[in-house]
Amino acid sequence: MTPPRTSTVDGILHRTATRTPTRTAIRFQDRAWTYRELDDAVTAAARALLGTGLRAGDRVAAYGHNSDAYLIGFLGCARAGLVHVPVNHRLTGADLRHILEHSGSSLVLTDPHLEHRLPGGVRALPLRDATGSLLERLADRPGTAVLAVGGPGADDLAQLLYTSGTTALPKGAMMTHRAFVHAYASAITALDLKETDRPVHALPLYHSAQTHVFLLPYLAVGAENVIIDAPDPDRLLELVENGGVDSLFAPPTVWIDLARHPGFTGRDLSGLRKAYYGASIMPVPVLERLRARLPGLAFYNCFGQTETGPLTTVLRPEEHAGRSASCGRPVLFVEAGVVDAKGREVPAGTPGEVVYRSPQLCDGYWNSPEETEEAFRGGWFHSGDMAVRDAEGYLTVVDRIKDVINSGGVLVASREVEDALYTHPAVVEAAVVGLPDERWIEAVTAVVVVRAPVTEEELLAHARERLAHFKAPKRVVFTAELPRNASGKILKRELRERYGV
């Protein structure tokens, strides 16, 4: 029997189902689930998973697109005491094999059309088939909300969240039920999540921000959630205009796509009340254009990383004036510091590494003791983000420490250069990296996507007018698109490899 003082991920859903059993919990395509139906389906899925011979603590990977079945599979694992391992459905070959083997996953929940990508000998169970969701049909089985075998404890692992791997092989952050429950409370309070909101969940559910900052917290407050397979601009604008949704979280790349879409200026988007952005740095010029088009829309900047639940700071709507570049202040259950290379707190206004202490933090990295010890040195979790904190506690991220450019012995933060380039009307996207250079050590190089003809010299001149000479790019490279991971983060490592020859 579940201990009376235990709070778990699946318990979040069960409490809401007890409180509002007939309220619609999720919609996916033409299917809708009440909170009671969803809770019963989770119990049935947990029984089915344990019926395959799995035991508490076993790892179960999930390799599929967004669906109601994906959510039921995750919560079913949580209720059964299994450790869920979400995997980017775009991964193939060695990358996919690494996560499955490193995690020691005993089973993979997968979409049938993706099963052929799995390494040979991997045991798989389809999440859905041509007639709908396999796990959906489990809801027809009678059952109670509590498994006879008992449930997990608060300190048991709920997921292994593999980091995005922008600089190295992904590591599995060990997230407990307790960490997630704290993270949900932080998200609900910092982001003003309400039962009356109508959020759409468009980013991949294997991504921690969409699942753990929005979907699960919204299930906790009892909102009606719409799940779609991808952040398609046409679909998102249609949902907003038709009144189906009023809340959207997306990375800057999706907001950029929406702002460029012809329907953005022609459709009635007045029903959109809350706009959340995060996963990567939002260029200030892009944010200003969005706010000018939708002046009544409440914008929230969400910042964090996989290992922290993943939300750590929020810049609320009323805090944007004069602070558009800031990622805000720490959320309810997060303590943040800014330190130098020796771990000493730096004065306000001085760049340093952001470090955290929090019950939301992971327990370390799966089977990676050296990486765990390095990340948690000095009793704090070291984020790898460089930021400046002002006298009122607001943080502004300058760069990833590994992305800071050493140009002629002077450190240059790529974000400042990128913001300068975004002010040019022809620039759609920009990423600035340091490439090897005999004279400068690293030459500040801009890789840009443009919407109209523009020359390299024009962009260089534009940047020099707005930046100190040593910060201005030495070179501009044009490309059709920038490489990104699933969360929308630009893969600067790939740019350095591609153009650093």
C-alpha positions as CSV (number, residue, x, y, z in Angstrom):
1,M,0.0,0.0,0.0
2,T,1.3,3.5,-0.8
3,P,2.6,5.3,2.3
4,P,0.2,8.0,3.4
5,R,2.9,10.7,3.4
6,T,4.2,9.9,-0.1
7,S,3.7,12.3,-3.0
8,T,4.4,10.9,-6.4
9,V,4.0,11.9,-10.1
10,D,1.1,9.6,-10.7
11,G,-0.4,10.7,-7.4
12,I,-0.7,14.2,-8.8
13,L,-3.2,12.9,-11.4
14,H,-5.0,10.7,-8.9
15,R,-5.7,13.6,-6.6
16,T,-7.1,15.7,-9.4
17,A,-9.2,12.8,-10.6
18,T,-10.7,12.4,-7.1
19,R,-11.4,16.2,-6.9
20,T,-12.8,16.7,-10.4
21,P,-13.5,13.2,-11.9
22,T,-15.8,14.3,-14.8
23,R,-13.7,17.3,-16.0
24,T,-11.9,16.8,-19.3
25,A,-8.2,16.2,-18.7
26,I,-6.8,15.9,-22.1
27,R,-7.8,16.0,-25.8
28,F,-5.8,14.4,-28.5
29,Q,-7.0,14.3,-32.1
30,D,-10.7,13.2,-31.8
31,R,-10.3,11.6,-28.4
32,A,-11.1,13.2,-25.0
33,W,-10.4,11.8,-21.5
34,T,-11.9,12.9,-18.2
35,Y,-9.7,12.9,-15.2
36,R,-11.3,9.7,-13.9
37,E,-10.9,7.9,-17.3
38,L,-7.3,9.0,-17.5
39,D,-6.5,7.9,-14.0
40,D,-8.2,4.5,-14.6
41,A,-6.2,4.1,-17.8
42,V,-3.0,4.8,-16.0
43,T,-3.7,2.1,-13.4
44,A,-4.6,-0.4,-16.2
45,A,-1.4,0.5,-18.0
46,A,0.7,0.0,-14.8
47,R,-0.9,-3.5,-14.4
48,A,-0.2,-4.4,-18.0
49,L,3.4,-3.3,-17.8
50,L,4.0,-5.3,-14.6
51,G,2.2,-8.2,-16.3
52,T,5.1,-8.4,-18.8
53,G,7.4,-9.4,-16.1
54,L,8.9,-6.0,-15.3
55,R,9.7,-5.2,-11.7
56,A,9.9,-2.0,-9.7
57,G,13.1,-0.1,-10.6
58,D,13.3,-1.5,-14.1
59,R,13.9,1.1,-16.9
60,V,11.3,1.4,-19.6
61,A,12.2,3.6,-22.6
62,A,9.6,5.6,-24.6
63,Y,10.3,6.2,-28.3
64,G,7.3,7.8,-29.9
65,H,5.5,11.0,-31.0
66,N,3.1,13.0,-28.8
67,S,-0.2,11.2,-28.1
68,D,-2.5,10.3,-25.2
69,A,-0.9,6.9,-25.2
70,Y,2.5,8.4,-24.6
71,L,1.3,10.2,-21.5
72,I,-0.6,7.1,-20.3
73,G,2.6,5.1,-20.8
74,F,4.7,7.5,-18.7
75,L,2.2,7.8,-15.9
76,G,1.6,4.0,-16.0
77,C,5.4,3.5,-15.5
78,A,5.3,6.0,-12.6
79,R,2.4,4.1,-10.9
80,A,4.1,0.7,-11.4
81,G,7.4,2.0,-9.8
82,L,9.2,1.7,-13.2
83,V,11.8,4.2,-14.3
84,H,10.6,6.0,-17.5
85,V,13.3,6.9,-20.1
86,P,12.0,9.3,-22.7
87,V,14.0,9.2,-26.0
88,N,14.0,11.7,-28.8
89,H,12.1,10.1,-31.6
90,R,14.5,11.6,-34.1
91,L,17.5,9.6,-32.8
92,T,18.7,6.6,-34.8
93,G,21.7,4.4,-35.0
94,A,24.5,4.9,-32.4
95,D,22.7,7.8,-30.6
96,L,19.6,5.7,-30.0
97,R,21.6,2.6,-29.0
98,H,23.7,4.7,-26.5
99,I,20.7,5.7,-24.5
100,L,19.0,2.3,-24.5
101,E,22.2,0.5,-23.5
102,H,23.4,3.1,-21.0
103,S,20.0,3.2,-19.3
104,G,19.7,-0.6,-19.3
105,S,16.1,-0.3,-20.6
106,S,14.3,-3.7,-20.4
107,L,11.4,-2.6,-22.7
108,V,10.8,0.2,-25.2
109,L,7.3,1.7,-25.6
110,T,7.3,2.8,-29.2
111,D,5.1,3.9,-32.2
112,P,4.9,1.0,-34.6
113,H,6.3,3.0,-37.5
114,L,9.4,3.7,-35.5
115,E,10.0,0.1,-34.3
116,H,12.2,-0.8,-37.2
117,R,14.8,1.8,-36.0
118,L,15.4,0.0,-32.7
119,P,18.6,-2.0,-32.3
120,G,18.2,-5.8,-32.8
121,G,17.2,-7.8,-29.8
122,V,15.4,-4.9,-28.1
123,R,12.1,-5.8,-26.6
124,A,9.3,-3.4,-27.7
125,L,5.6,-2.8,-27.0
126,P,3.6,-0.6,-29.4
127,L,2.1,2.6,-27.9
128,R,-0.6,2.7,-30.6
129,D,-1.6,1.0,-33.8
130,A,-3.8,1.6,-36.8
131,T,-7.0,1.5,-34.7
132,G,-5.8,3.9,-32.2
133,S,-3.9,3.6,-28.9
134,L,-3.0,0.2,-27.4
135,L,-2.9,1.7,-24.0
136,E,-6.2,3.5,-24.6
137,R,-7.9,0.1,-24.8
138,L,-6.5,-0.8,-21.4
139,A,-8.9,1.8,-20.0
140,D,-11.7,-0.7,-20.7
141,R,-10.4,-3.0,-18.0
142,P,-12.0,-2.5,-14.7
143,G,-9.7,-1.4,-11.9
144,T,-9.1,0.8,-8.9
145,A,-6.7,3.7,-8.7
146,V,-4.3,1.9,-6.4
147,L,-2.3,-1.2,-7.5
148,A,-2.5,-4.1,-5.1
149,V,1.3,-4.4,-5.3
150,G,1.7,-0.8,-3.9
151,G,3.2,2.2,-5.6
152,P,6.5,3.9,-5.6
153,G,7.9,6.1,-2.9
154,A,8.8,9.8,-3.1
155,D,12.5,9.1,-3.2
156,D,12.2,6.4,-5.9
157,L,13.4,7.3,-9.4
158,A,10.6,8.4,-11.8
159,Q,12.7,9.2,-14.9
160,L,16.1,9.2,-16.4
161,L,16.2,12.4,-18.4
162,Y,19.0,12.3,-20.9
163,T,20.6,15.7,-21.5
164,S,20.4,17.2,-24.9
165,G,24.1,16.5,-25.6
166,T,25.0,19.8,-27.3
167,T,28.6,19.4,-26.1
168,A,29.1,15.7,-25.4
169,L,27.3,12.3,-25.2
170,P,24.0,12.6,-23.3
171,K,23.9,11.8,-19.6
172,G,20.9,10.4,-17.7
173,A,19.8,12.8,-15.0
174,M,18.2,10.8,-12.2
175,M,14.9,12.4,-11.3
176,T,12.9,11.3,-8.3
177,H,9.2,11.6,-7.7
178,R,9.9,14.1,-4.9
179,A,12.0,16.3,-7.2
180,F,9.2,16.4,-9.8
181,V,6.5,17.2,-7.2
182,H,8.6,20.2,-6.0
183,A,9.1,21.3,-9.6
184,Y,5.4,21.2,-10.3
185,A,4.7,23.4,-7.3
186,S,7.3,25.8,-8.5
187,A,5.9,25.9,-12.0
188,I,2.3,26.4,-10.8
189,T,3.2,29.4,-8.6
190,A,5.7,31.1,-10.9
191,L,3.7,30.7,-14.1
192,D,0.2,31.4,-12.8
193,L,-1.1,28.0,-14.0
194,K,-4.9,27.9,-13.4
195,E,-7.7,25.3,-13.7
196,T,-9.5,27.7,-16.1
197,D,-6.5,27.9,-18.6
198,R,-6.7,26.0,-21.9
199,P,-3.1,25.1,-22.7
200,V,-1.9,23.4,-25.9
201,H,1.1,21.1,-25.6
202,A,2.9,21.1,-28.9
203,L,6.6,20.4,-28.1
204,P,7.7,16.8,-27.8
205,L,6.6,15.1,-24.6
206,Y,10.0,13.5,-24.3
207,H,11.3,17.0,-23.7
208,S,11.3,17.8,-19.9
209,A,10.0,21.4,-20.2
210,Q,6.8,20.5,-22.0
211,T,6.0,17.6,-19.7
212,H,7.2,18.8,-16.4
213,V,6.8,22.5,-16.5
214,F,3.5,22.5,-18.3
215,L,1.6,19.2,-18.8
216,L,1.9,17.6,-15.4
217,P,1.5,20.9,-13.5
218,Y,-1.6,21.6,-15.5
219,L,-3.0,18.2,-14.7
220,A,-2.3,19.0,-11.1
221,V,-4.5,22.1,-11.2
222,G,-7.2,20.3,-13.2
223,A,-7.0,22.2,-16.5
224,E,-8.2,21.0,-19.9
225,N,-5.2,20.1,-22.0
226,V,-4.8,19.8,-25.7
227,I,-2.0,17.7,-27.0
228,I,-0.8,18.0,-30.6
229,D,1.9,16.1,-32.4
230,A,4.1,19.1,-33.4
231,P,4.2,22.9,-33.1
232,D,2.8,23.5,-36.6
233,P,2.1,27.2,-37.0
234,D,-1.1,26.7,-39.0
235,R,-2.6,24.4,-36.4
236,L,-1.5,26.6,-33.5
237,L,-3.0,29.7,-35.0
238,E,-6.2,27.8,-35.8
239,L,-6.6,26.6,-32.2
240,V,-6.1,30.1,-30.9
241,E,-8.5,31.7,-33.3
242,N,-11.2,29.1,-32.7
243,G,-11.0,29.5,-29.0
244,G,-9.6,26.0,-28.4
245,V,-6.6,27.2,-26.5
246,D,-5.4,30.3,-24.7
247,S,-2.0,29.3,-23.4
248,L,1.1,28.3,-25.4
249,F,4.7,27.4,-24.5
250,A,7.3,27.3,-27.2
251,P,11.0,27.9,-27.8
252,P,12.1,31.1,-29.6
253,T,12.4,29.2,-32.9
254,V,8.7,28.5,-32.8
255,W,7.7,32.0,-31.8
256,I,9.9,33.2,-34.7
257,D,8.0,30.9,-37.1
258,L,4.7,32.2,-35.8
259,A,5.7,35.8,-36.1
260,R,6.8,35.2,-39.8
261,H,3.6,33.3,-40.6
262,P,1.1,35.2,-42.9
263,G,-1.7,34.3,-40.5
264,F,0.0,36.0,-37.6
265,T,-1.1,39.4,-38.8
266,G,-4.4,38.4,-40.3
267,R,-6.0,36.1,-37.7
268,D,-7.8,37.1,-34.6
269,L,-5.4,36.0,-31.8
270,S,-7.0,38.0,-29.1
271,G,-7.9,34.8,-27.3
272,L,-4.3,34.0,-26.5
273,R,-3.7,35.1,-22.9
274,K,-0.5,33.5,-21.8
275,A,2.7,33.1,-23.9
276,Y,5.6,31.1,-22.4
277,Y,9.0,31.0,-24.0
278,G,12.2,29.2,-23.0
279,A,14.5,26.3,-23.8
280,S,16.9,28.7,-25.4
281,I,17.6,32.5,-25.3
282,M,14.9,34.6,-26.9
283,P,16.4,37.4,-29.0
284,V,15.2,40.7,-27.6
285,P,14.3,42.2,-31.0
286,V,12.1,39.2,-31.7
287,L,10.4,39.5,-28.3
288,E,9.7,43.2,-28.9
289,R,8.1,42.5,-32.3
290,L,5.8,39.9,-30.7
291,R,4.8,42.2,-27.9
292,A,4.1,45.0,-30.3
293,R,1.8,42.7,-32.3
294,L,0.0,41.3,-29.2
295,P,0.2,44.1,-26.6
296,G,-2.3,42.4,-24.3
297,L,-0.5,39.0,-24.2
298,A,1.2,38.1,-21.0
299,F,4.8,36.9,-21.7
300,Y,6.7,34.6,-19.3
301,N,10.4,33.8,-19.8
302,C,11.1,30.3,-18.5
303,F,14.7,29.3,-17.8
304,G,16.3,26.2,-16.5
305,Q,17.8,22.9,-17.6
306,T,17.1,19.2,-17.5
307,E,18.8,18.5,-14.2
308,T,16.7,21.0,-12.3
309,G,13.2,19.8,-13.0
310,P,13.8,21.8,-15.4
311,L,12.4,25.3,-14.3
312,T,14.8,27.4,-12.2
313,T,13.9,31.1,-12.9
314,V,11.0,33.0,-14.4
315,L,10.6,36.6,-15.7
316,R,6.9,37.4,-15.2
317,P,4.9,39.6,-17.5
318,E,5.0,42.6,-15.1
319,E,8.8,42.3,-14.9
320,H,9.5,42.6,-18.6
321,A,9.6,46.4,-18.8
322,G,13.2,47.3,-18.9
323,R,14.4,43.7,-18.3
324,S,13.5,41.9,-21.6
325,A,16.9,40.3,-21.7
326,S,16.6,38.9,-18.2
327,C,15.5,35.3,-17.3
328,G,14.0,36.5,-14.0
329,R,14.4,35.4,-10.5
330,P,14.5,31.9,-8.9
331,V,11.2,30.0,-8.5
332,L,9.7,28.8,-5.3
333,F,12.0,25.8,-4.5
334,V,15.2,27.0,-6.2
335,E,18.2,28.8,-4.6
336,A,20.6,30.3,-7.2
337,G,24.1,31.7,-6.8
338,V,26.5,33.3,-9.3
339,V,30.2,32.3,-8.7
340,D,33.6,32.6,-10.1
341,A,35.9,29.8,-11.2
342,K,36.8,29.1,-7.5
343,G,33.2,28.8,-6.4
344,R,33.2,32.3,-4.7
345,E,30.1,34.4,-5.0
346,V,30.7,37.4,-7.3
347,P,29.3,40.9,-6.8
348,A,26.1,42.1,-8.5
349,G,26.9,43.1,-12.1
350,T,29.8,40.6,-12.5
351,P,29.5,37.6,-14.8
352,G,29.9,34.2,-13.3
353,E,28.6,30.7,-13.4
354,V,25.0,30.0,-12.2
355,V,24.8,27.4,-9.4
356,Y,21.8,25.9,-7.7
357,R,20.6,24.2,-4.5
358,S,17.1,22.8,-4.7
359,P,14.9,19.7,-3.9
360,Q,14.0,19.8,-7.6
361,L,17.5,18.8,-8.5
362,C,18.4,15.4,-10.0
363,D,20.1,12.8,-7.8
364,G,23.1,12.8,-10.1
365,Y,23.8,11.1,-13.4
366,W,23.0,7.5,-14.0
367,N,26.1,5.3,-13.9
368,S,28.3,8.4,-14.2
369,P,29.9,9.0,-10.7
370,E,32.7,11.2,-12.0
371,E,30.3,13.5,-13.9
372,T,28.1,13.6,-10.9
373,E,30.9,14.6,-8.6
374,E,32.0,17.3,-11.0
375,A,28.5,18.8,-11.4
376,F,27.8,18.9,-7.7
377,R,31.2,20.1,-6.5
378,G,31.2,22.5,-3.5
379,G,27.7,21.5,-2.5
380,W,26.0,23.2,-5.4
381,F,24.9,22.1,-8.8
382,H,27.0,23.8,-11.5
383,S,24.9,24.7,-14.5
384,G,27.5,25.7,-17.0
385,D,25.6,28.9,-17.7
386,M,27.3,32.3,-17.4
387,A,25.1,35.0,-16.1
388,V,25.0,38.4,-14.4
389,R,22.8,39.1,-11.4
390,D,21.6,42.6,-10.6
391,A,21.1,44.1,-7.2
392,E,17.4,43.0,-7.1
393,G,18.2,39.4,-7.9
394,Y,17.3,39.3,-11.5
395,L,19.6,37.0,-13.6
396,T,20.6,37.7,-17.2
397,V,22.2,34.8,-19.0
398,V,25.2,35.9,-21.0
399,D,26.2,32.6,-22.6
400,R,27.0,29.0,-22.0
401,I,30.5,28.9,-20.5
402,K,31.7,26.7,-23.3
403,D,30.2,29.1,-25.9
404,V,32.0,32.2,-24.7
405,I,34.4,33.3,-27.5
406,N,38.1,34.1,-26.7
407,S,38.9,36.7,-29.4
408,G,42.4,38.0,-29.1
409,G,42.5,37.2,-25.4
410,V,39.2,39.1,-24.8
411,L,36.1,37.2,-23.9
412,V,33.0,37.9,-26.1
413,A,29.5,36.7,-25.2
414,S,27.7,35.4,-28.3
415,R,24.3,36.6,-27.2
416,E,25.2,40.3,-27.4
417,V,26.4,39.8,-31.0
418,E,23.3,37.8,-32.0
419,D,21.0,40.5,-30.6
420,A,22.8,43.1,-32.7
421,L,22.3,41.0,-35.9
422,Y,18.6,40.4,-35.1
423,T,18.0,44.2,-35.4
424,H,18.7,43.9,-39.2
425,P,15.4,43.4,-41.0
426,A,16.8,40.7,-43.3
427,V,18.0,38.4,-40.5
428,V,15.6,35.7,-39.4
429,E,18.0,33.7,-37.2
430,A,21.5,34.1,-36.1
431,A,24.1,32.0,-34.2
432,V,27.5,33.3,-33.2
433,V,30.4,31.0,-32.6
434,G,34.2,31.2,-32.2
435,L,36.2,29.5,-35.0
436,P,39.9,28.8,-34.8
437,D,42.0,31.7,-36.1
438,E,45.8,32.2,-36.1
439,R,45.6,35.8,-35.2
440,W,42.5,36.1,-33.0
441,I,42.7,32.6,-31.3
442,E,39.0,32.5,-32.1
443,A,37.3,34.6,-34.7
444,V,33.8,35.8,-33.9
445,T,31.8,34.2,-36.7
446,A,28.1,34.7,-37.4
447,V,26.0,32.0,-39.0
448,V,22.7,33.5,-40.2
449,V,19.4,32.7,-41.9
450,V,18.0,35.6,-43.9
451,R,14.6,36.4,-45.4
452,A,15.8,38.9,-48.0
453,P,19.0,39.4,-50.1
454,V,21.8,40.9,-48.0
455,T,25.6,40.8,-48.3
456,E,28.2,39.8,-45.8
457,E,29.6,43.3,-45.8
458,E,26.2,44.9,-45.1
459,L,25.7,42.6,-42.0
460,L,29.3,43.2,-40.8
461,A,28.8,47.0,-41.1
462,H,25.5,46.7,-39.3
463,A,27.1,44.9,-36.4
464,R,30.0,47.3,-36.2
465,E,27.7,50.2,-35.8
466,R,26.2,48.6,-32.7
467,L,29.1,46.8,-31.1
468,A,32.6,47.5,-29.8
469,H,35.1,46.6,-32.6
470,F,36.4,43.5,-30.8
471,K,32.9,42.1,-30.5
472,A,31.8,42.5,-34.1
473,P,31.9,39.4,-36.3
474,K,35.0,38.9,-38.5
475,R,32.9,36.7,-40.9
476,V,29.3,36.0,-41.8
477,V,28.2,32.6,-43.1
478,F,24.8,32.2,-44.7
479,T,22.8,29.0,-44.3
480,A,19.2,27.8,-45.0
481,E,18.7,26.6,-41.4
482,L,20.5,26.3,-38.1
483,P,21.0,22.9,-36.5
484,R,18.8,22.4,-33.4
485,N,18.0,19.7,-30.9
486,A,14.4,18.8,-30.1
487,S,14.0,21.6,-27.5
488,G,14.9,24.3,-30.0
489,K,18.5,24.9,-28.8
490,I,20.9,25.7,-31.5
491,L,23.7,23.1,-31.7
492,K,26.7,25.4,-31.8
493,R,29.0,22.4,-31.5
494,E,27.8,21.3,-35.0
495,L,28.4,24.8,-36.3
496,R,32.0,24.8,-35.0
497,E,32.6,21.4,-36.5
498,R,31.0,22.4,-39.8
499,Y,32.7,25.7,-40.4
500,G,35.9,25.4,-38.3
501,V,38.0,23.8,-41.0
